[in-house]
């Protein structure tokens, strides 16, 4: 729950900052540029003509009076990632924000699961070492003390089964029921350790396609703009295509770490479950020793 609250707060902050930064820039882009008054030609024949504006590009052709014609090409765009995000279409912006949130979720799960799995492995390894010389379930419980681990759950389940099976003459039945309890504990531990990994798998599988959707939408808008401006000049086409390709880049940024982290946690979880199996086997051996030590109990009378 704490991790989910952190994710929700981070997502809200990300969306608010992005929308707050995008609103004023979008308003500026929609405001038409103020037209500059035409320079009044000086009657003096020796005065040079005014230099072309910095935002206009002078063509190599001249009109009938010999003056150079000025093109209507737009000024050079700022193609930094943040500027491209601010000037993108609202759908492409939504895709980019979603992919940024997915990347945030990926790294949050990475740090949370890494800490959880490291702590679980450390607890279980220490617990197995502490009961290595124990000869019974009682000694093992004393050796563990108040430390919590899956091994303590195994020992508690074995002790509970022995208590519930008092008066039962079948030693094999006690071991079978204890093994069933161990299997349930193992499955529950596996589910707990794999919690959150499905989210990584989903992000790794879908993020590239979400980014591709943003790219297709942005390129479609770019072609619509080309048809309206009736020009195929690269200076007109490039900004829109660059903004669209940024969505694909963000999709890969979200997907590649998610796949790598998922594969890493899959290997770590497999090693941890092997340690859980060792703990289950160690508890089973302690239970078997306790049952073999029973003298004069129901098992011994059954054997006689």
PyMOL commands that set and color helices and strands:
alter all, ss='L'
color gray80, all
select helices_A, chain A and resi 2-30+81-86+90-130+137-144+150-164+171-194+197-229+234-292+298-303
alter helices_A, ss='H'
color red, helices_A
select strands_A, chain A and resi 58-62+68-70
alter strands_A, ss='S'
color yellow, strands_A
deselect
rebuild
show_as cartoon
